[in-house]
Structure formats: structure tokens, C-alpha cells
Amino acid sequence: MSEEKLADFLKNGKDWSRIRTSVLGVFVLKLPAYRGSPTRLTVELNPVGEDGNPKKRRGLVLRSTAELEDFKELFQYEKLSKLLSALDSVNPKVE
């Protein structure tokens, strides 16, 4: 996605709106100004369904490359998979 298109979206897009990227499940999300923080664009990771629409109302929001690196490190922990497996076994099944 070009910087020109991103700059236009930052300037003219509605707060909380998202635009699709060429990667399924990766969106650009416009956050409104909040307290001392200016309006900004972020990346939202949100798996898509068969119809191409996001499965969840809000996905994982990444504000910077540093945040991406932090999450990549967390996803590598073997204990995370074990914890999620344990949660899957005790939580009610969703159909």
C-alpha cells in the first residue's frame, strides 16, 4: 500500500474505519486522537471468514514495528500453546 494512500486515509478516513490490504486478515485501522496522542494509523490482524470479512469485531492492533516484534516473541513460547490447549479442553465447545 502506497504512503500516499495511507496519508490520504489518515487525513480523510473516518475514525475507527479500516481498509483492506493485499494480505488476507491484515487491515489498516484509523485510531482517533486520544488525550495527548494524535490520530494515527495502525495495523489490525483479524482472521477473515469465507466471505472475506473479519471474524471478530476487533482484532489484534499493532501500533509499531516494536510491538510486532514483542508479539512475535510471545507467540514463540511453547507454554502459550499448552495454555491454549488447556483452555480449549475446559471451555464450553462453540459451534
N, C-alpha and C positions, 0 to 999 in steps of 0.2 A: 504494500500500500504506500502510495507516494506521500512525502512530507506535506506537499501542497494540499492533498485531500484531507490529511489529518488536521492541518492548520485550519482548513475551512470548517471541518466538523467541530473543532474546539471553539471556533468563533461563532458559528451559526447553528450548531446542533442543540437540541433540547437536552436539559439536564436529565440524567438517568437513561438516556436513549443509548442504544447500541447499534453498531454496524457490523456486518459480517466481514470476515476476512477470507482469504482463499483457503484457509485451513479450517476444516470442519471442527466445530466446537471451540474455536478461538474468535473472540469478538473484541471490538474496541468499545469501551464504555466511557461515557462522559459523566464525570462527577461534578456536582455543583460546588461552588465556593462554600467553605465551612470554617467558621471562626477566622483564624488567621491564614488559612490555606486557600489559595486561589483555585478557580475552576481548572480541572485537569483531565487528561485522558489517561485511562488505564487499560490493561488487558484483562478480559474476563475469560476464564476457562470454564466451559459449561457443556457437558456432553449433549449431543443432539439426538433426537429420535429419528425414526424412519422418514418423517415429514421434513426433516432439516431444521426444525425449531428446537430451541433449548429445552432440555428435560426439566430443569429446575428454574424457579423464578430468578434466583441469583446464584451465580457460580463462584468460583474462587477468583478473587480480584487481586491482581498483581500491579503494584504501583511503580515498580522499578526493577532493573536488572538484578540489583542486590536482593530484593525479595524473592525473585525467581530462583536465585542460587540458594537462598535459605531453604525454600520449599523443596528444591531438588535434593538437598542434603537430607531433609526429614523423610522424604519418600524412600530413601535408600535403606532406612533402618529395618532390619528383619523383624524386629519386635512390633512394628506397625502392622505388618501383615498378620502376625499372630494375634494381636489385639483385635483387629477387624474380624478375623475368623471366629474368635470367641464371642464377639458381639453378634455375628451372624447366627451363631448357634443358640444364643439366649433370647434374642429379639423375636417378636412375632413375625411370621412369614408375611411378606407383602406380595400380593398377586397383581 
